[in-house]
Amino acid sequence: MPGIFISYRRSDNPDAVGRIYDRLVSEFGKARVFKDVDSIPLGQDFRGHLNDVVGACSAVLAVIGPRWTDARNAAGQRRLDDIDDFVRIELEAALARNVPVVPVLVGHATMPGTADLPVSLASMVYRQAIEVRPDPDFHHDSTRLVAALRRILDPNAPEVALPSRWRTWMTALAAIMFVSGLGLAIASWYGLRSRPLPEIRTEISTPEADRPQDFALSPDGRHIAFAAKDGEITRLWLRPLDSEVARPLPGSEGAMDPFWSPDSMAIAFFTADALKRFDLVSGLARQVVARRGSGAGGGSWSDDGVILFSKFPDGIMQVPAAGGEARPVTRQSVSTERHVGPYFLPDGRRFIYSVVGNLTGELGGIYIGSMDGGAPVKLVDAANRGKLLPSGWLVWEKNGTLLAQRLDVDKSSLVGDVVTIADRTAGFAGNSASVANTGLIAFRRGGGSLRQLQWLDRSGAVVGTIGNPDSSYGDPRVSPDGRRIAVDRTVQGNTDIWLFDGPRLSRFTSGEGAEVWGVWLPDGRSLAFTSASAAGADIFRKSADGSGAETRLTESGGYNAPVSISPDGRYLLYERTDQAFEDSGLILHPLEGGGGSSPWLQTKFKESMGVFSPDGRWIAYCSNAGGSMEVYVRPFYPPTQGVATDGREAQWQVSAAGGSSPTWRSDGREIYFISPKGEMMATPVSVAGRNLSPGTPVRLFESRMVGGRDNSCSFREYDVAPDGRFLVNTELNVGAPAPIVLIQNWNPEAKH
């Protein structure tokens, strides 16, 4: 039966090792706990025996005391530098066989650094350690160790229900109140006054991040996890708050929106296709449940081992933290809203969550929901995700300000006045703050995510700008004559299409819902665009000078976005995405002669962002048919020719190692696209009859384009003018994001 191997030095805190061994034997049985002092058979080669035993175990505990790294033999040589050292052999065997190695710090030892270890053991510094302190803390710490080992030995076992963090907190509070009361009595005896602890604010810097809103404090207030770049790859990072060093976690590639287990021993996070968990003791990540959908929407982990998470269009889902089938808890209108940011309340039966517009991102408010499916109760209008402090304050963000108000959990209502915790917050559409059970608060300082429409030449040099910097520009499109620019812009919470005509900027659309993704007709006299309504997202046409009424071009059946119009103005090519934002295809709609829409390319894969060639004979588009998103070209046959496009026609791959957001040079001799690294690429093409020959893609320049490294091909944040200049929606503050601010001892009553 797989067991636990204890690696230790006899000269380094043997009493702690003995107590740990006894505790593990009492929990798991002597047959499952191996300690070398009495377990190596006489006459056997200890190297081979240790290798065999370690390989048969499910976990290895590296017990590290104050003298562990510097222990020396009779000749004065450091034992770790001796290839025949027992401890070194044991740990090398475990690391080589990918057996989880758990550093256990005893005697107030600290984790050694890479410089303290031989190269073969250097990876140990990236293993999450656990400290086992002497009495009076030994029982508490060894219990945490036992719980973590149970997850390693049987990862599929149901989560063991832990005591409610709220009850634990209340017990601690009662003890604190008793001690505080005693202290006040003594202070009163001596004529003294008790003073509240001062509020302290500190900042934490993090590496560059595509999603700087993705961070979470551990419930015990000892760590913070955040998603950030590790080279070119986004990973989850972990930083102890008593250290200045953060480290990336293996197996967390593509991590988004982290949240913690209630015992602070595991971190759950989202990737593009799964909800996963990283166990700090084992150092391993594993899948909780597969998921598909649009982005991440936050999650929460209860004391009873249940995870709530957001999945569009289903609503808030629940799944066992050990893995299993996900089931819906809330129901949402797929046309108008998304349920995000679930956060368990202390009773483990109710939770708070937020409602946002599925296209607009408009904040619909914070609600209390119930695991039994009871009717939700609205708490706050137009607010970002809420979190609850143990002191009873509900914390949320609105318009760049972090706010709080007391929550009467029993009555499901807010009471008292709203108070400001901080202003100049980042104001992200997703996670805005994190709280710990200790009362610690974290938020990201507003750094000003400004965007600038810039003209770039073929080398990437800036040769001009359009308008002033703005935080909301999106999907810029140059008119056919190169004189006007259509761009999405959000003002006072409403997203519309705006037009630049020289230095003048004017609103083009003004509907109640989001109106986005404008595409010019070839004559430049009108635009097609998407308008979101309660029924879905449909495409309309409107005169560029604002005169006349809007004309509906499509009927709801998902989310419809115009992507290109044929050069002769006869056909609109648009992208239709299903209501779950999972599958999309390219649809053709006649703009002349009547008739309805018909699929141009619709397969079991995602096809998107199609664009007609200047002569109208070809369409470049994105597809993930090969696994990753790439750019392809197919010939275009008008529907009148009776040639169906079902995915089996001739096609040519234009990109070589991933690509998205294609468009054509004005003469049709090159196709531009964006690489997964955010580079502007150009592929030369030559045409002979109905055959097209793409050349080798060439890197033109590295851009700072909004979403440039998102290879999903869901948008195009650049366009090409008739004279060959590139109009790029550029991020002005690329690099390390604004710092995370930690607030200790926040107590608004103390200020009054």
N, C-alpha and C positions, 0 to 999 in steps of 0.2 A: 504494500500500500504506500503511495507516495507520501513522503514526510518532510521533515524540517531538519536541516543540517546547521549546527551552530559552530561557526568558525571563530576562534578567539585565541588570545595569548595567555598562557598560564600566569605570566608575571604581570599581567595588566588587568587589575580589578577583578580577580577571580570570584570574590564574594558576589558581585553583581551578576556574573555569568551563572553562578550556582543558583541564585534566586530566579533568574530568567528560565533556566533549565527546569527547575522544579515547577514553576508556574505553567510552562508549556506541557510538561508531562501530565500535570493534573487536568489540563484541558483537552489534550490530544492523545494521551496514552504514551507509555514509554517506547512502544514499538515504532512510533512515528517521529520520535525526536532522537537525533544522532548527535552525540558529543564525543569527540575523539579520545578523551582521556581514558575511557574504559572500553572502547568499541573496536579497536584495531586488533585483529587476530595475530597471535604470536607467529613469527616466521614469515609473514607476508611482506611483499614489497609495499611499503606504505604509500608510495606514489601512485601505483596502479590501483591499490585499494581505495584511496581517497578519491581518485577519478571516478571509479565505479560507483561509490556511494553517493558522491555529489551528483552524478548524472542521473541517479535514480530518485533524487529528491525533487520536490516541487518548489522549494525555496531554500535559500542559504542566508543565514543571519551572520553578518560580519560585525561582531561585537567589538567596538572601538572605544578604548579607554584613553586616558591622557598620555600613556607611554606606548601606544600601539605603533605609531609610525617610527619611533626612535629606539625601539628595543634592539639590543645588540647581542652578538654571540661572544664567546670567550676571547676571540681574536679581535674584538672591537668593531667588527663589521656589522653594519645595519642589517637586521634579519630580512627586511623586505627586499634588499638587494641580492640576497642569496637565492639562486634558482631552486634550491632544495628546501627552502623554508616551508614548513607545513602550511602556514596561513596563505602564503603566496600560491602554493600548489592548489589549495582548496578553492581559492577565489578565481584563479585562472581557469580551473576546470569548469566552474559555474558559468563564467562569462563566455567561455568558448562554446558551451552547450546551450547558451541562452536561457539558463536557469535564473529566475529572478533573484537578485542579490539585494538584500535589505541592510543598509548600514544602521546599526543600533548603537547610539552614542550613550556611553555610561560614564559615571564619574565626572560629569560636566565637561566632557571632551567636545571638541568642535570637529566638523567635517574636514578632513585633509584636502588640500588642493592638488591639482595635477602635478605640480612641482615636487610634492611630497611622495609621489607614488611612482613605481616603475611603469614603463610604457604599457605593459600588458595589463595593468590594473587602472590605467588612467580614466577609463570610462566609468569607473565607480563614482566619480565626483558628480555625475549626472543622474545618479540614483537617489530618489527621495529618501532621506534619512528619518529616523524616528528616535527621539530621546527617551530614555528610561531613567528617570531620576531616582535618587534614594528616597527613603521615607521622609516626609509623609506622602510623597507623590508616587511611590512605586506602584501601588495597586492601580491607580488611575492610568498611569502610563503603560503598564503591562497589559491592562484591559484593552487599551487602544491597539497595542501590538497584536494581541490575540484576535481581535476583530478583523484587523487587516490580513492576518495570516489565513483566517477562515475564507476570505474572499479569494486568496491565491489558491488554496488547496481545493476549493470547490467553487469556481467562478459562476457556475450556473445555479447555485443554491439561492433560494429566496433571500432577500435582504432581511436581516434580523432587525425587528423594530427596536429602535433606541428610545430611551426616555425622551419625552417631548423637550425640545430645546427651550420652549417657553416655560415648562415646569422647572427645568434646570435653572433657567435664568431667574425665575421667581424665588426658587429656593435660595439661590445665591443672594438675591436681593433681600430676602428676609434676614439672612445672616448678616448682610452688610448693614441693613437697617438696625438690627440688634446691636452690632458693634458700634455703628454710628450713634445710636441712642445712648449707649454706654459712654461713648466718647463725649457726646454733648453734655451728658450729666456731669462728667468730670470737668469738662470745660466750663460749664456753668458754675461749678463749685469754685473754680479759680477765677471766675469773672471773665472768661474768654468767649469769643464768638467763632462759630464754624464758618469757614469760607469755602465756596464751591471751587472745584479745580478749574484752572484757567483753560479757556479754549485755545487749542493749538492747531495751526494749519501748516502742513508741509507739502512739498511737491515731489513727485516721482517722474523722472524722464523715461521714455520708452523709445525703442527703435522705430523706424519708419513703419507705418501701418496703412493698409488700404481701408481698414475699418477701425479707426481709432476708438469708436464707441464700444468695442468688444473687450470689456474688462470686468472682473468680479472679485470682490473680497471674500476670503474664506470666512465661514461663520464664526470661527474662533478668533478672527481678527489678526491672525499671525502671518497670512500670506495674501498676495494678490496675483491673480492669473490674468493675462492679457494676450491678445492675438497681435502679432507683429511679424515683420519680415526677418527671416534668417537667410541672408543672401537674397536669392530670387523667390524663395518659397515662404509663404505665410505659415507660421506654426504657433502653437500655444507656448507662452513663456510663463515661468513661475518665479516669483521673487519673494523670499522671506522679508517681512517688514523690518526685521532686525539686521538686515544685510543690505549692502549697496549693489549686490550682484544678482542679476536675473539669468536664468538658463532656459533654452528651448527644450521642449519635451518631445522625445522621439515618438513617432507614430501619430503626431497631431497635425500632419500636413493638411493645409486648407481649412484650419479650424476657424469657426465663427461662434460668436455669442456664447461664451462659457458661463457655467454656473456650477455650484459646488454641492457635494453631498452634505447632509447636516452634521456629520462627524468630522468634516474638513479633511477627509482622507482620500477623496476622489473628486475629479473635475469632469463634468459632462460638457460636451460641446457638439456643434453641428459641423458637418461637411456638406458638400454639394449633394450627396446621396445617402447620408446616414446621420443618425444621432449616435454618438460614441461616448465612452467614458474612459478616463485615464486614471488608473489606480496608483497613487503615489508610492505605496510600499513596493509593489511589484515592478513599477516602472513600465507597465505595459498598457497599451490602449486596445480596447475591443468594442465591437459594435453592440449597441443596445437594440436598435431597430433600424431597418432601412426606411428611407423616406425619399419622396420626390416632391418637388414643389418649388416655389419662388423664395429663395433666400432663407434666412433664419428668422425666427420670431420670438426667441427667448424660451426659457424653461425654468422649472423649479422642482426640487427634490425633497420629498417629505420624510419625516422620521419613520414612517411605515414602509419605506422602500418603494414609493411610487413617484414616477416622474411625470410632470405635466409639461407639454411642449406645444408650440403653435405649428399647425400644418394647414396651409391654404389649399383648397377651399373648405376643408372639413371643420376647422375651428380649433379649439383647445383639445388636445388628445391626452390620454393617460396610458402609461406603459410601465410594467415592472422594471425597476432599475437593474435587475439581473438580466433583463431581456425578455422578449415575448411579444405578444400581439398588442398592437395599439388600438385603443377604442376611443371614440369621441366623447367629450364631456360637455362641450358647448356646440351650438349650431349657429352658423352665420349665413347672411345673405351673400351668395357668391358674386353678386353683381355690384355690391356697394361697399362691402366692409371686409376687414380682416380682424381676427382676434389674436392679439399678441401679448407678450410679456406676462405670462402667468406667474403668480407668486403666492405660495401657500401662506395662509394665516395660521396662527398658533394651534388651532384645534385640528389641523390636518384634514378637515372636511370642506372648508371653504377656502377660497383663493381670490385674489384680485387680478384683473387683467384689463387690457386696454383695447379699444376699438379704433381702427384707423381706416381711411379710405383706401381701397385696394389699388387704385391708380394714382390718386392725388396725394396720398400720404396725409390727408387732412385728419386731424386728431378728433376722434369722436367722444373721448372721455374714458374715465376709469370706472370699472364695475366690480362688484362682488359677485362671484359665481359660487356654485355648490357642486360637490362631487355627486350628489344625488339628483342633479338635473333640475333643481328648483329655479324659479324665475330670478334672473339677475337683478341686482339693485345698482343704480347709477350713483356714483359718489361725486365725480368731478366732471365738468364739461371741458372739452378741448384740452386734454392734458396728456403728456407722454407717460410711459410706463411708470407704475407706482411701486414703491418698496416700503415695508413697514419696519420702523425701528422698534426695539424692545421696549422703549419708553412710551410706545403708543402713537408716535407721530407718523403719519403717512407722508412720504417724500415723493415728489414728482417734479418734472421740469416743464416749463411753458415759456415759449418765446425767449429762450436764452436765460431764464431765471430759475434757480432751484428753490422750490417752495415746500412748505410743510404745514400740515394741519392735523389736529388730534383726531383719531378714529375711534369711535365707540364701536368696538367689534360686536358686542352683543346686540346693539340696535342697528348695525349696518349703516351708520351715518357719521358724518363729520361734525365736529363740535368746535366751538371757539373760533378764534381768528386765524387767518392764513398768515404765516410768517415767512420771511425770506431767509434762506440759508446762504445763498450766494448768487451774485449776478455775473454777467459775462461768462456764462457757461457755454459749452460748445453747441448745445441745442440740436443734438442729433435726432434723426427721425426714429431711431431705435432705442437702445439702452442709453439712459442719460445719467444714471447714478447707481451706486452699489452700497449696500449697508451690511454690517456685521452684527452678530448677536452681542458684541461688546459695546455697541453704540457708535462704532467707527463709521464714518461716511466717506465715500470716494466719488469724485466727479471729475470730468475732463474740463480743463479750463478752455474757454473759447479762444481759438487761435485764428478765426477768420478764414473760412474755407472759400476764399474769393477766386473767381474765374474771370479770365479776360479773353475776348475774341481777338486773336492775333493772326495777322497775315505772315506766312512763312514762305521763303523761297525753297528751291529744291534741295538746298544744303541744310535747311532748318533754321537759317538766320531770320530774325524778326525784321520784317520790312514795313510793318504798319500795324495799327490796332483799330478796333471798332468799338466805339462807346467807352463807358467807364467800367471798371471792375464790378462784378456782381456775384452774389453767392449762389444764384439759381439758374444761370444760363444752361441751356441744353439743346441738342440736335440742331445746330446751325445749318442753314441751307442758303446757297447763293442763287439769286435769280438768274435766268438764262442770259440776260444782258450784263450780268456782273455788277449791277448798280445797287441792288437792294439785298438785304439779308433778313431771312425769317429765322426766329429763334424762340425757343420756349423760355418763359420767364415767370417766376412766382412773385406776386406782390400782395401783401396782406393776406397770405394764406391761399390765394387763388392763382392757379396756374393757367396761363394763356399763351397764345402766340403773339409775339410783338414783331414789328418791322422796323429795321434800320433803313432809312433812305438818306444817304449821306450822313450828316451829323444828327439828323432828327430820328427820334425813337418814339413810336406810337403803338398803342395797343391795337391788335388786329381782331382778336376775338374777345368776347366778354360774357360768355355763358356762365351758368352757376357751377357746372362741373369743370373738370380739367379738360382743356383743349390744347392738344399737343401734336408734335410730329408733322409739321407742315411740309408739303412737297409742292414745288412750283410746277404748273403746267408749262409746256414748251413755249407758248406765246408770252409767258410772264404776266398774263392778265388775271389769273386766278390761282388759288392754292387749294389743294386737298389736304384735309387734316382729320385727326381723330377727336371726337367729343365723347367724354364719359358721362353717362347718365345712369339713372336707377336701373335701366334695362340692360346696360352693358356699355360697350365702347364701339361706336360706329363711325364711319367716314362720311364727311361732308365736304362740299365744295362751296367756295365763296370768292367773290370778285376781290382782287387785290386792292382796289381803291375803296373798298368798304361798302360799295353801293349794292343794292339788291338783297334778296333774301338768301340764306344758306340753303343748299340743295343736298338732301340726303342721298348718298350713293350706295350704302350697304345697310342691311338689316342685321340686328344682333343675332349672335349665335356663338359668342365668344368675344374675344378682344381683337378688333380689326385695326391695323395700322398701315397707312399708305407708305410704300417704300420707293416706288419709281413710276414714272409715266412714260409711255413709248414716245419717241421723238416726233411721231406724226400726230400725237395727241389723241389717239383712238383707244388706247388701253391703259387702264390703271392696274398696276401690280401691287397687291397688298398682302400683308402677313396676317394670317388668322391664327390666333393662339387660343387653346381651349381654356375653360374657366379655371382649371387648376394650374395654369401657366406651365404645363409640362410638355405639351406637344404643339408644334406649329407647322404650318405649310404655307406655300405661296399660291395665292388665288388671283385670277385674272377677271377684271370687270370692264365691260365695254363702256366707253364714254360717248360713243356715237352709235346710232342705229338701234338702240334699245337692246333688250336681252338682259339676262341675269348673269351672276358670277359663276365661274367654273374653275375647278382646280387647275393650276399650271404645273405644280410639282408638290405632291403630297404623298409621303411615304410613312413608314413607321418611325423614321428618324426625324430630327428637327431640321427643317429648312427655313432660312430666314434671310432678311436684308438683301433681297434680290434687286438688281439694278440693270436697266437696259443699256446696251452699248449705244454710242452716238448714232450709228446707222440703223439701230433697231433690230439687228439680226441675231443678237446674242443677249444672254442674261447671265451676269455673274452673281453668285449667291454663296451663302454659307451652308454647310451641312456637317453633322457629326456622324455621318454614315460609316466613316472609317474609325470611329472611336473618339477622336478629338475633333474639335471644330477646325475645319479647313475651308478654303475658298475654291470654288469650282466654276466652270462655265459650261453652259448648254446652248444649243441653237434655239432661237425663238421662232415658232411657227404660229401665226395668227390662227385663232379658232376657226376661221372661215376655210382654212386649208384642211381641216379635219384630221390633224395629227395630234394624237393624245400624248400627254407626258406623264408616264407612270413610274419613272425612275429607271427605265431600262434603255433609254436613248443614249446616244453618244454624249460623253462628258469629259472634260479635261480638268485636272487638278492644277490650280494656279499657285497655291502656297505650298511650302515644303515641310515646315515643322510647326504647324499651327497657324491660324490666321482668321481674321474676322473683319467685318465692316468694309466690304469692297466698294470701289467706284472706279470709273473709267477716266483716262485722259481724254481731253476734248476731241482728239483725232482718232481715238479708239485703238491706239498702238500700245498702250500700257494699261495694266490694271493695278490700281493702288489698293493696299490693305494694311491692317495693323497686326504686327506679330504679337505673340503672348508676352513679350518683353516691353510692349508699348512702342515699338519702332515703326516708323513709316516705311513700308516696303513697296517696291515697284517690280512688276513682272512684265517683261516685253511680250507681246503676242503678234503673231503673223497669221494671216488668213489666206487660204486657198480653197475657193468654192465653199463647201460646207464643212471644211476641216479647219480647225484652229490649232496652232502650235504655240504653247506657252514656253517662254524661255526660263532662264534661271532667275529666281527672285533676287533683287538687289536692295540692300539697306540704304535708304536715303538719309534718314536722321532719326535720332531718339527724341521722342516727343514727351511733353509733360501734359499730355491730353487727359482730360477727365475720363476716368475709367479705362485708361489705355491698356492696362494689364488684365482687364477682364475679357477673357477669350470666349465669352458666351455668345457673342454676335447678337446682342439684344438691342444695340443702339449704334449710331455712328456720330461721333462727336467732332467730325471735321467735314469739309467739303472742298471741292476744287473749282476755282474760277475759270472762266473761258481762257484767260491769259496764262493759266498754269500755276498761279499762286495757290497755296494751301491756306484755307481758313480753319484754324484749329481752336477749339474751346480748351484753353490752357489753364491748368491749376497754377496759381501764383505762389503757393506756399508748400511746394513738394518737399518732402524730407521728414525729419522727426516731427511728430505731431505735438500740439501743445501738451503741457504736463498734466498728469493726474494729480489732483489735490486731495489730500487726506485731512479730514477734520476730526480731531479728538475732543472729547468732553463738550460736545455741542449741547447747550442747555439754554433755550431761549428764556425760561423763567428766571435764570440767574442774572440776566441782563436787566431785569426790572426790579 
